[in-house]
Amino acid sequence: MTLQTQYDVVIVGGGVAGSIIALELGKQGKRVLILNAGIAVPDNRGEYVENFYLANAKTPESPYPPLERALDHPPVSSTDPGLPGTEATPRPTIMGLSNWTNASLSYLVQPAPDPRNAPKNLPFSSTYERTGGGTTWHWLGASLRLLPHDLTMYSTYGVFGKFADWPITYEELQADYGSAEAEIGVSASVAEQAPLEQAIGLTYPPGYQYPLDSIPFTMVDQVVDAGIKGMSILDDGKNYAVFVSPTPAGRNSQPYQGRRQCAGNTSCMPICPIQAKWDATVSLNHALDTGNVTVINQAVVRTVQVDSSGRISGVEYLRWSKQTGLDPRMPPPPQTAQGTMYVLAAHAMENAKLLLNSKTPSLPNGVANSSDQVGRNLMDHVLYLSWALAPEGKPVFPFRGPLTTAGIESLRDGDFRRHRSAFRIEIGNEGWNVPVGDPWVTVNDFINGTNNSRLNPMTPPGRPLPATSPKYGGASLVRALNAVMTRQFRLGCLLEQSPMSTNRITPHPTLTDGLGIPRPKIDYSFDEYTLNGFRAARKTCSAIYQHMGATEFTDFSGRKGQPGYFEIDWTPYKFFGAGHVVGTHRMGSDKTQSVVDGNQQSHDHQNLWIVGSGSFPTVATPNPTLTIAALAFRTSRSILSALGA
């Protein structure tokens, strides 16, 4: 069945890019349809907040549907455990499960690592949401700009190959960054970011100011800032300054656009209960307010249709219902949405999966894939995590405020990028929650006489654990906990990753979701460039702790066999995903080596735009959301021009 209304633009996905593009087009009077795979945006977030409170694992996806629980989903067959196989909108990875291999089956296998070689066939450790507003429901809020050199890695440093250079310049993005920062409501100060101009080349247009004042430093930020004054890191004979900068944040430091200011709930990931942190539902609702935008929810697009002239003629989708259940053997009848122009804004993985699932005899590689680059160059900001206790007498009082309000950005660029990946360093305000599981683990240790956190008694790595540990109660428990819990902090290094054609998304040959659509098969590995970044991150964090007089507790020796564990030169590491899924339909000027141009318009089909972080040729160093938003404004102008507006 074909949807009878003819739209100017059909958009697949209502996340950052889809919502902003719909808003910009709707304001110009264009008729826009958004097809949203998940359920409708709720009237309030109370149910999601309750889901988070009740979840045993406080993972990014824990508040949001689908709430995958093994007992609710019996196996579909002997080869399919039933979790993704019975959901209309499953996630490709499920961080709430301890065994990712079972969750995602054959395409996420963790082999016994060989410390002499780059690890292969690693589990992909980031997930995302398929619902109105997309993954911004649980984004951290970090709103960082690309650096000029991030867009010219081959030209400047000779790495990644010439097709890794972006087809647009930093100067061309400046105005769009301003539009994105105004739409999101970024809290920051140009004056406070000024030291980064000399350190890493970050610049702003003359007279530019962010829309909101910056979020103030937490106690953690203040102690780290004071502890590393005058510090530098030596790399290949050059010293690089190490200093703390406030992180531009997509959360309100004061009321903005009718939303409250941040109240410091400390649950930014996975949910801000008061929407002080911007998410794409804000822009989506503004788009609906134009009266020109329509949303169809629970509509999963299955294929993109192409006519004999090479133009997109429609998108075929399946409507699903929570009440009727799902059976991949009996999918609901397909429907077709038609427009003049089409935008794929589903997600880096979902866009690639959809294009590859749309292959025909005349398009054997799938839609928009004459270059054979669709699905390739999958990247993430892989996270090196470390943790320590601040010096005695210098408590940092963690577990308060946003999860991160400042970081070390001065190491995001330099000549070292010729041989290893750069990284930015988050300063965490949530103590040892991520690396250890605190505050619960240490509290249980002190009550039960165990020492899983290595704080009962204090036994840093390299020292043998005691045979027994003391037990505490009453006032002695409070004193013991205050002595250590008030000093916990962590550093997270977000490493850029090389674009590799072998890191890719392909349709799984046998496994499908609850609608019978092939699920993504993920191939994922690291190369030596990225591993060199891990080596540098470990060295840098340890140097920071030493300079501060902090006691480091980072130790992954007990994680062998867990997902994400690997070794470099027989040194144990464990990587974490940042949720920054990048690549899979990269932009470029050469249509034989890229999928879209600098406006995110398909090289192969003139009325198709494929948008989002999948268009990034490189993952670069900043969190991607602000750049996704900036590119959405650029793409909106391209679509309006194509419509003759």
C-alpha positions as CSV (number, residue, x, y, z in Angstrom):
1,M,0.0,0.0,0.0
2,T,1.3,3.5,-0.9
3,L,0.8,6.4,1.4
4,Q,-1.4,8.7,-0.7
5,T,0.0,12.1,0.5
6,Q,2.9,13.3,-1.6
7,Y,5.5,14.8,0.5
8,D,8.3,17.2,-0.4
9,V,10.7,15.2,1.7
10,V,10.6,11.8,3.4
11,I,13.0,11.4,6.3
12,V,13.9,8.0,7.8
13,G,14.7,8.6,11.5
14,G,13.9,11.3,14.0
15,G,17.3,11.7,15.8
16,V,19.6,14.7,15.8
17,A,20.0,15.0,12.0
18,G,16.4,14.0,11.1
19,S,14.8,16.3,13.6
20,I,16.9,19.4,12.7
21,I,16.4,18.9,9.0
22,A,12.7,18.5,9.4
23,L,12.6,21.6,11.5
24,E,14.5,23.7,8.9
25,L,12.4,22.4,6.1
26,G,9.1,22.8,8.0
27,K,10.0,26.4,8.7
28,Q,10.2,27.0,5.0
29,G,6.8,25.5,4.4
30,K,7.9,22.2,3.0
31,R,5.8,19.1,3.6
32,V,7.9,16.6,5.5
33,L,7.2,13.0,6.6
34,I,9.4,11.4,9.3
35,L,9.3,7.6,9.6
36,N,10.3,6.6,13.1
37,A,11.1,3.0,13.8
38,G,10.4,3.1,17.5
39,I,7.5,4.0,19.7
40,A,6.2,7.6,19.9
41,V,8.0,10.2,22.1
42,P,6.2,10.0,25.5
43,D,4.3,12.9,26.9
44,N,6.7,12.8,29.9
45,R,9.7,10.8,30.8
46,G,8.5,9.5,34.1
47,E,8.2,5.9,32.9
48,Y,11.7,6.0,31.5
49,V,13.0,7.4,34.7
50,E,11.3,4.6,36.7
51,N,12.8,2.0,34.3
52,F,16.2,3.4,35.1
53,Y,15.7,3.3,38.8
54,L,14.5,-0.3,38.7
55,A,17.2,-1.6,36.3
56,N,19.9,-3.7,37.9
57,A,22.4,-2.6,35.3
58,K,22.4,1.2,34.9
59,T,23.6,1.0,31.3
60,P,22.9,3.7,28.7
61,E,19.9,1.8,27.2
62,S,18.4,0.6,30.5
63,P,15.4,3.1,30.6
64,Y,14.4,2.7,27.0
65,P,12.4,0.2,24.9
66,P,13.0,-2.4,23.9
67,L,13.7,-3.6,27.5
68,E,15.4,-6.8,26.6
69,R,15.0,-9.4,29.3
70,A,15.8,-13.0,28.5
71,L,12.8,-14.4,30.5
72,D,10.4,-12.3,28.3
73,H,11.8,-13.7,25.1
74,P,12.0,-17.5,24.6
75,P,14.4,-18.7,21.9
76,V,13.2,-18.5,18.3
77,S,15.3,-21.5,17.3
78,S,18.4,-23.4,18.3
79,T,20.6,-20.9,16.6
80,D,18.8,-17.7,17.7
81,P,18.5,-17.0,21.4
82,G,15.5,-14.8,20.8
83,L,16.4,-11.4,22.1
84,P,17.0,-9.4,18.9
85,G,15.1,-12.0,16.9
86,T,11.7,-11.1,18.5
87,E,12.1,-7.3,18.6
88,A,10.9,-5.0,15.8
89,T,13.7,-2.5,16.7
90,P,16.5,-4.5,18.4
91,R,19.9,-3.1,19.2
92,P,22.9,-4.6,17.5
93,T,24.7,-4.9,20.8
94,I,23.1,-5.1,24.3
95,M,25.4,-3.7,27.0
96,G,23.0,-4.8,29.7
97,L,24.0,-8.4,29.1
98,S,27.3,-9.7,30.6
99,N,28.0,-12.0,27.7
100,W,27.9,-10.1,24.5
101,T,28.7,-13.2,22.4
102,N,25.4,-14.7,23.4
103,A,23.6,-11.4,22.9
104,S,24.8,-10.8,19.4
105,L,25.8,-14.3,18.3
106,S,28.4,-15.2,15.7
107,Y,29.4,-11.7,14.6
108,L,30.7,-10.6,18.0
109,V,33.3,-13.2,18.9
110,Q,36.1,-12.5,21.4
111,P,39.0,-14.8,20.6
112,A,42.0,-15.5,22.7
113,P,44.2,-12.4,22.1
114,D,47.7,-12.7,20.7
115,P,49.7,-9.9,22.5
116,R,52.1,-9.7,19.6
117,N,49.5,-8.7,17.1
118,A,46.6,-6.2,16.8
119,P,43.5,-7.8,18.2
120,K,41.0,-9.0,15.6
121,N,37.2,-9.8,15.7
122,L,36.6,-7.7,18.7
123,P,33.1,-7.1,20.2
124,F,31.7,-3.8,19.1
125,S,30.9,-2.1,22.4
126,S,28.6,0.8,21.6
127,T,24.8,0.8,21.3
128,Y,22.1,3.3,20.3
129,E,18.4,3.9,20.5
130,R,15.9,3.5,17.7
131,T,13.2,5.9,18.8
132,G,12.1,9.5,18.4
133,G,15.0,11.6,19.5
134,G,17.4,8.8,18.9
135,T,20.5,8.3,21.1
136,T,20.4,11.8,22.4
137,W,18.1,10.4,25.1
138,H,21.3,9.2,26.8
139,W,24.1,11.3,25.2
140,L,26.5,12.9,27.7
141,G,25.9,16.4,26.4
142,A,29.6,17.1,25.4
143,S,29.3,19.6,22.5
144,L,32.8,19.9,21.1
145,R,33.8,21.2,17.7
146,L,36.1,19.5,15.3
147,L,39.6,20.9,15.0
148,P,41.0,22.1,11.6
149,H,43.4,19.2,11.4
150,D,40.7,16.7,12.2
151,L,39.4,17.3,8.7
152,T,42.8,17.0,7.0
153,M,44.5,14.0,8.5
154,Y,46.1,12.8,5.3
155,S,47.1,16.2,4.0
156,T,48.5,17.3,7.4
157,Y,49.9,14.1,8.9
158,G,50.0,11.6,6.0
159,V,47.8,9.0,7.6
160,F,44.6,7.1,6.7
161,G,44.9,7.6,3.0
162,K,44.0,10.6,0.9
163,F,40.2,9.7,0.9
164,A,40.2,10.3,4.7
165,D,40.4,14.1,4.1
166,W,36.9,15.7,4.5
167,P,35.6,17.5,1.4
168,I,34.7,20.6,3.6
169,T,36.9,22.8,5.7
170,Y,36.7,24.0,9.3
171,E,36.0,27.5,8.0
172,E,33.0,26.3,6.0
173,L,31.6,24.7,9.2
174,Q,32.0,27.7,11.4
175,A,28.6,29.3,10.8
176,D,26.8,25.9,11.0
177,Y,28.5,25.2,14.3
178,G,27.0,28.5,15.6
179,S,23.6,27.4,14.4
180,A,23.9,24.0,16.1
181,E,25.1,25.6,19.3
182,A,22.1,27.9,19.3
183,E,19.6,25.1,18.6
184,I,21.1,22.8,21.3
185,G,21.7,25.6,23.8
186,V,25.4,25.0,24.4
187,S,26.8,26.2,27.7
188,A,30.4,27.4,27.3
189,S,32.7,30.5,27.2
190,V,34.9,31.4,24.2
191,A,37.2,33.1,26.7
192,E,37.6,29.9,28.7
193,Q,38.3,27.9,25.5
194,A,40.9,30.5,24.3
195,P,44.0,28.6,25.6
196,L,43.1,25.8,23.1
197,E,43.7,28.0,20.1
198,Q,47.5,27.9,20.6
199,A,47.5,24.3,21.9
200,I,45.3,22.6,19.2
201,G,44.2,25.3,16.7
202,L,40.6,25.7,18.0
203,T,39.2,29.1,16.7
204,Y,35.9,31.0,16.6
205,P,34.6,33.8,14.4
206,P,35.4,37.3,15.7
207,G,33.0,38.3,18.4
208,Y,31.3,34.9,18.6
209,Q,29.7,34.0,22.0
210,Y,28.0,30.8,23.1
211,P,24.3,31.1,23.9
212,L,24.7,30.1,27.6
213,D,27.3,30.6,30.3
214,S,29.6,27.7,31.0
215,I,28.9,25.0,33.6
216,P,31.2,25.6,36.6
217,F,34.0,23.3,37.6
218,T,33.1,20.5,40.1
219,M,35.4,19.7,43.0
220,V,36.9,16.9,40.9
221,D,37.7,19.4,38.1
222,Q,39.2,21.8,40.6
223,V,41.5,19.3,42.3
224,V,42.7,17.9,38.9
225,D,43.2,21.4,37.5
226,A,45.3,22.5,40.6
227,G,47.2,19.2,40.6
228,I,48.5,19.4,37.0
229,K,49.4,23.1,36.8
230,G,52.6,23.5,34.7
231,M,52.5,19.9,33.5
232,S,53.5,18.8,30.0
233,I,53.9,15.5,28.1
234,L,57.0,14.7,26.0
235,D,56.3,12.9,22.7
236,D,58.9,12.5,19.9
237,G,61.0,15.3,21.4
238,K,58.2,17.9,21.7
239,N,56.5,19.0,24.9
240,Y,52.7,19.2,24.9
241,A,50.9,21.3,27.6
242,V,48.5,19.4,29.8
243,F,45.7,21.6,31.3
244,V,42.0,21.4,32.2
245,S,39.3,23.1,30.1
246,P,35.6,23.4,30.7
247,T,33.6,21.1,28.4
248,P,31.1,22.9,26.2
249,A,27.8,21.2,27.2
250,G,24.4,20.7,25.6
251,R,22.8,21.3,29.0
252,N,21.3,24.5,30.4
253,S,23.4,26.5,32.8
254,Q,20.4,28.8,33.0
255,P,16.8,28.4,31.7
256,Y,16.7,28.2,27.9
257,Q,14.0,27.6,25.3
258,G,11.4,27.0,28.1
259,R,13.5,24.3,29.7
260,R,15.0,24.3,33.2
261,Q,18.6,24.7,34.1
262,C,20.7,21.7,35.2
263,A,20.0,20.5,38.7
264,G,22.9,18.1,39.0
265,N,21.0,14.9,38.9
266,T,24.1,12.9,37.9
267,S,22.1,10.6,35.6
268,C,22.8,12.4,32.3
269,M,23.7,8.9,31.0
270,P,21.2,7.3,30.7
271,I,18.5,10.0,31.3
272,C,18.1,13.6,32.4
273,P,14.8,13.6,34.4
274,I,14.1,17.3,33.8
275,Q,15.3,17.7,30.2
276,A,17.8,20.3,31.2
277,K,20.1,18.4,28.9
278,W,19.0,19.0,25.2
279,D,17.9,16.0,23.3
280,A,16.5,15.8,19.7
281,T,12.9,15.5,20.9
282,V,13.2,19.3,21.5
283,S,13.9,20.0,17.8
284,L,11.4,17.3,16.8
285,N,8.6,19.0,18.7
286,H,9.5,22.3,17.3
287,A,9.3,20.8,13.8
288,L,5.8,19.4,14.5
289,D,4.8,22.9,15.7
290,T,5.4,24.3,12.2
291,G,2.3,22.3,11.1
292,N,4.2,21.0,8.0
293,V,5.8,17.9,9.6
294,T,4.2,14.5,10.1
295,V,5.6,11.6,12.1
296,I,4.6,8.0,11.7
297,N,5.8,5.9,14.6
298,Q,6.5,2.2,14.8
299,A,7.4,2.3,11.1
300,V,10.5,0.3,10.2
301,V,11.8,1.0,6.8
302,R,12.8,-2.2,5.0
303,T,14.1,-1.1,1.6
304,V,14.8,2.0,-0.5
305,Q,13.2,1.8,-4.0
306,V,15.0,3.1,-7.1
307,D,13.3,3.8,-10.5
308,S,14.8,3.1,-13.9
309,S,16.3,6.6,-14.1
310,G,18.3,6.1,-10.9
311,R,16.1,8.4,-8.7
312,I,14.7,7.2,-5.4
313,S,11.0,6.5,-5.9
314,G,9.9,5.5,-2.4
315,V,10.8,3.8,0.8
316,E,9.0,0.6,1.9
317,Y,8.2,0.2,5.6
318,L,6.5,-2.1,8.0
319,R,4.2,-0.9,10.8
320,W,4.4,-3.0,13.9
321,S,2.3,-3.2,17.0
322,K,3.2,-4.0,20.6
323,Q,-0.2,-5.5,21.1
324,T,-0.2,-8.0,18.3
325,G,3.3,-9.4,18.8
326,L,5.9,-10.2,16.2
327,D,6.6,-13.2,14.1
328,P,9.3,-12.9,11.5
329,R,7.6,-15.6,9.5
330,M,4.5,-13.5,9.1
331,P,5.6,-9.8,8.8
332,P,2.9,-7.1,8.5
333,P,2.0,-5.9,5.0
334,P,4.5,-3.4,3.5
335,Q,3.6,0.2,2.9
336,T,5.3,2.8,0.8
337,A,6.0,6.4,1.5
338,Q,6.8,8.7,-1.4
339,G,8.3,12.2,-1.7
340,T,10.3,14.4,-4.0
341,M,13.4,14.1,-1.9
342,Y,14.6,11.5,0.6
343,V,16.8,11.6,3.6
344,L,18.2,8.6,5.5
345,A,18.8,9.8,9.0
346,A,18.4,6.5,10.9
347,H,21.9,6.0,12.3
348,A,25.3,5.0,11.0
349,M,24.5,1.3,11.4
350,E,20.9,1.5,10.4
351,N,21.6,3.7,7.3
352,A,24.2,1.2,6.0
353,K,22.0,-1.8,6.8
354,L,19.1,-0.3,4.9
355,L,21.1,0.6,1.8
356,L,22.7,-2.9,1.7
357,N,19.4,-4.6,2.3
358,S,18.0,-2.7,-0.8
359,K,20.1,-4.5,-3.4
360,T,18.4,-5.5,-6.7
361,P,19.6,-7.2,-9.9
362,S,20.5,-3.7,-11.3
363,L,22.1,-2.6,-8.0
364,P,23.9,-5.8,-6.8
365,N,25.8,-3.8,-4.1
366,G,22.7,-2.1,-2.8
367,V,21.5,1.5,-3.1
368,A,24.0,4.4,-3.2
369,N,26.9,1.9,-3.2
370,S,28.6,2.1,-6.6
371,S,31.8,2.8,-4.6
372,D,31.4,-0.3,-2.4
373,Q,32.0,2.0,0.6
374,V,28.6,1.6,2.2
375,G,29.0,-0.2,5.6
376,R,32.8,0.2,5.6
377,N,35.1,2.3,7.8
378,L,33.1,1.7,11.0
379,M,34.7,3.6,13.9
380,D,34.0,4.5,17.5
381,H,35.8,6.6,20.1
382,V,37.3,3.6,22.0
383,L,37.7,4.5,25.6
384,Y,40.8,3.8,27.7
385,L,39.6,4.0,31.3
386,S,41.8,4.6,34.4
387,W,41.0,5.4,38.0
388,A,42.7,6.7,41.2
389,L,42.3,8.2,44.6
390,A,43.1,11.9,45.0
391,P,45.8,12.7,47.6
392,E,44.8,12.6,51.2
393,G,43.5,15.9,52.4
394,K,42.2,16.8,48.9
395,P,38.7,15.3,48.7
396,V,36.9,15.6,45.4
397,F,33.4,14.6,46.6
398,P,32.3,12.6,43.5
399,F,28.8,11.3,42.6
400,R,27.4,14.9,42.2
401,G,26.5,17.0,39.3
402,P,26.7,16.1,35.6
403,L,28.9,13.0,34.8
404,T,31.6,15.2,33.3
405,T,32.0,19.0,33.2
406,A,35.6,19.4,32.2
407,G,38.4,17.6,30.5
408,I,41.9,17.8,29.1
409,E,41.5,18.8,25.5
410,S,45.1,20.1,24.9
411,L,46.3,16.6,23.7
412,R,43.8,16.4,20.8
413,D,46.3,17.4,18.2
414,G,50.0,17.4,17.5
415,D,52.7,15.9,15.3
416,F,52.3,12.6,17.3
417,R,49.3,11.9,15.1
418,R,51.6,10.8,12.4
419,H,52.2,7.6,14.3
420,R,49.4,7.2,16.9
421,S,45.9,8.3,17.6
422,A,45.0,11.4,19.5
423,F,42.6,11.5,22.4
424,R,40.7,13.8,24.6
425,I,40.5,13.1,28.4
426,E,37.2,13.2,30.2
427,I,37.4,14.0,34.0
428,G,34.6,11.8,35.6
429,N,32.4,13.1,38.4
430,E,31.0,9.7,39.2
431,G,33.8,8.2,41.2
432,W,34.7,4.6,40.3
433,N,31.2,3.8,39.1
434,V,32.2,2.7,35.6
435,P,35.5,0.9,36.3
436,V,34.6,-0.8,39.7
437,G,30.8,-0.4,40.2
438,D,30.9,2.0,43.1
439,P,29.5,3.1,45.4
440,W,27.9,-0.3,45.8
441,V,31.1,-2.5,45.5
442,T,33.2,-0.7,48.1
443,V,30.2,-0.4,50.5
444,N,29.7,-4.2,50.3
445,D,33.4,-4.8,50.7
446,F,33.5,-2.8,54.0
447,I,30.4,-4.5,55.3
448,N,31.2,-8.1,54.3
449,G,35.0,-8.1,54.7
450,T,35.8,-8.5,51.0
451,N,38.1,-6.5,48.8
452,N,36.8,-6.4,45.3
453,S,37.5,-2.7,44.9
454,R,41.0,-3.1,46.4
455,L,40.2,-0.5,49.1
456,N,39.7,-2.8,52.0
457,P,42.5,-2.4,52.9
458,M,44.0,-0.2,50.2
459,T,46.1,-2.4,47.9
460,P,47.1,-0.7,44.6
461,P,48.0,-2.9,41.7
462,G,51.3,-4.7,42.1
463,R,50.8,-5.4,45.7
464,P,49.3,-8.7,46.8
465,L,45.8,-8.7,48.2
466,P,45.6,-9.6,52.0
467,A,44.4,-12.9,53.1
468,T,41.5,-11.3,55.0
469,S,39.8,-7.9,55.0
470,P,38.2,-6.1,58.0
471,K,34.5,-5.6,58.4
472,Y,32.9,-2.3,59.4
473,G,29.6,-1.2,60.8
474,G,28.0,1.9,62.3
475,A,30.3,5.0,62.8
476,S,33.4,3.0,61.9
477,L,31.8,2.2,58.5
478,V,31.0,5.8,57.9
479,R,34.6,6.9,58.7
480,A,36.1,4.2,56.5
481,L,33.9,5.0,53.6
482,N,34.5,8.8,53.9
483,A,38.2,8.2,53.9
484,V,38.2,6.7,50.4
485,M,34.9,7.4,48.7
486,T,35.4,11.1,48.8
487,R,38.6,10.8,46.9
488,Q,37.6,8.6,44.0
489,F,37.8,9.9,40.4
490,R,38.5,8.5,37.0
491,L,39.9,9.7,33.7
492,G,38.6,8.4,30.3
493,C,40.7,8.8,27.2
494,L,38.5,8.9,24.0
495,L,40.8,7.6,21.3
496,E,40.3,8.3,17.6
497,Q,40.3,5.2,15.6
498,S,41.7,4.5,12.1
499,P,39.1,4.2,9.3
500,M,39.6,0.6,8.1
501,S,37.6,-0.9,5.2
502,T,37.5,-4.2,7.0
503,N,35.6,-2.7,10.0
504,R,32.2,-2.9,8.5
505,I,28.5,-3.5,8.7
506,T,26.9,-6.2,6.4
507,P,23.4,-7.8,6.5
508,H,23.6,-11.0,8.5
509,P,23.1,-14.0,6.2
510,T,20.8,-15.9,8.6
511,L,19.7,-13.8,11.6
512,T,16.8,-11.4,11.4
513,D,14.8,-9.2,13.7
514,G,11.2,-9.7,14.6
515,L,10.0,-8.2,11.3
516,G,12.2,-10.6,9.3
517,I,14.7,-7.9,8.3
518,P,18.4,-9.1,8.4
519,R,20.2,-7.8,11.4
520,P,23.6,-6.2,11.1
521,K,26.7,-8.3,11.1
522,I,29.6,-6.4,12.6
523,D,33.3,-6.9,11.9
524,Y,35.5,-4.9,14.1
525,S,39.3,-4.7,14.9
526,F,42.1,-2.3,15.9
527,D,45.2,-1.5,13.9
528,E,48.6,-0.5,15.2
529,Y,47.9,3.2,15.0
530,T,45.0,2.8,17.4
531,L,47.0,0.5,19.7
532,N,49.8,3.1,19.8
533,G,47.1,5.5,21.1
534,F,46.3,3.1,23.9
535,R,49.9,2.9,24.9
536,A,50.1,6.7,25.0
537,A,46.8,7.0,26.9
538,R,48.0,4.6,29.6
539,K,51.3,6.5,29.9
540,T,49.7,9.9,30.0
541,C,47.1,9.0,32.7
542,S,49.7,7.5,34.9
543,A,51.8,10.6,34.5
544,I,48.9,12.8,35.5
545,Y,48.2,10.8,38.6
546,Q,51.9,10.9,39.6
547,H,52.1,14.7,39.0
548,M,49.0,15.1,41.2
549,G,50.2,12.8,44.0
550,A,47.2,10.6,43.4
551,T,47.2,6.9,44.0
552,E,46.4,4.9,40.8
553,F,44.3,1.7,40.9
554,T,43.9,1.0,37.2
555,D,44.3,-2.7,36.7
556,F,42.7,-5.0,34.0
557,S,44.7,-8.1,34.9
558,G,41.6,-9.7,36.4
559,R,39.4,-9.0,33.3
560,K,40.8,-11.7,31.0
561,G,38.1,-13.5,29.2
562,Q,35.7,-10.6,29.5
563,P,34.4,-8.8,26.4
564,G,36.7,-6.0,25.4
565,Y,39.8,-7.5,27.0
566,F,43.0,-7.5,25.0
567,E,46.8,-7.3,25.5
568,I,49.5,-5.1,24.1
569,D,53.0,-6.3,24.7
570,W,51.6,-8.6,27.3
571,T,50.1,-5.7,29.2
572,P,46.3,-6.1,29.9
573,Y,43.8,-3.6,28.6
574,K,40.1,-3.4,28.3
575,F,38.4,-1.1,25.9
576,F,35.0,0.5,26.3
577,G,32.8,2.0,23.6
578,A,31.8,5.7,23.8
579,G,28.6,5.3,21.9
580,H,30.1,7.4,19.0
581,V,29.3,5.2,16.0
582,V,31.0,6.8,13.0
583,G,31.6,5.9,9.4
584,T,29.7,3.4,7.1
585,H,28.7,6.0,4.4
586,R,31.6,8.4,4.3
587,M,31.6,11.7,2.5
588,G,34.2,12.7,-0.1
589,S,34.8,14.4,-3.5
590,D,35.7,11.2,-5.3
591,K,32.5,9.2,-6.0
592,T,34.5,6.1,-6.5
593,Q,35.8,6.2,-2.9
594,S,32.9,7.7,-1.0
595,V,29.1,7.5,-0.7
596,V,28.0,11.2,-0.2
597,D,29.4,14.6,-1.0
598,G,30.1,17.5,1.4
599,N,26.4,18.2,1.6
600,Q,25.7,14.5,2.5
601,Q,24.0,14.1,-0.9
602,S,24.4,10.7,-2.5
603,H,26.8,10.5,-5.5
604,D,24.5,7.9,-7.1
605,H,21.0,9.2,-6.6
606,Q,20.4,13.0,-6.9
607,N,17.3,13.0,-4.7
608,L,18.8,11.1,-1.8
609,W,20.8,12.5,1.2
610,I,22.4,10.1,3.7
611,V,23.1,12.0,6.9
612,G,24.6,11.7,10.4
613,S,27.9,10.5,11.8
614,G,28.0,7.7,9.2
615,S,29.1,10.5,6.8
616,F,32.3,11.3,8.8
617,P,35.5,10.2,6.9
618,T,37.3,10.0,10.3
619,V,36.1,9.8,13.8
620,A,38.4,12.7,14.7
621,T,38.7,13.6,18.4
622,P,35.4,15.3,19.7
623,N,32.1,13.7,20.6
624,P,30.2,13.7,17.3
625,T,26.7,15.2,18.1
626,L,27.5,18.8,17.6
627,T,29.1,18.1,14.2
628,I,26.0,15.9,13.2
629,A,23.8,18.9,14.1
630,A,26.1,21.4,12.2
631,L,26.1,19.2,9.1
632,A,22.2,18.9,9.3
633,F,22.0,22.7,8.8
634,R,24.3,22.4,5.8
635,T,22.3,19.6,4.4
636,S,19.0,21.4,4.9
637,R,20.2,24.2,2.6
638,S,21.2,21.7,0.0
639,I,17.7,20.1,0.1
640,L,16.0,23.4,-0.1
641,S,18.1,24.4,-3.1
642,A,17.2,21.1,-4.8
643,L,13.6,21.9,-4.2
644,G,14.0,25.3,-5.7
645,A,13.4,27.2,-2.5
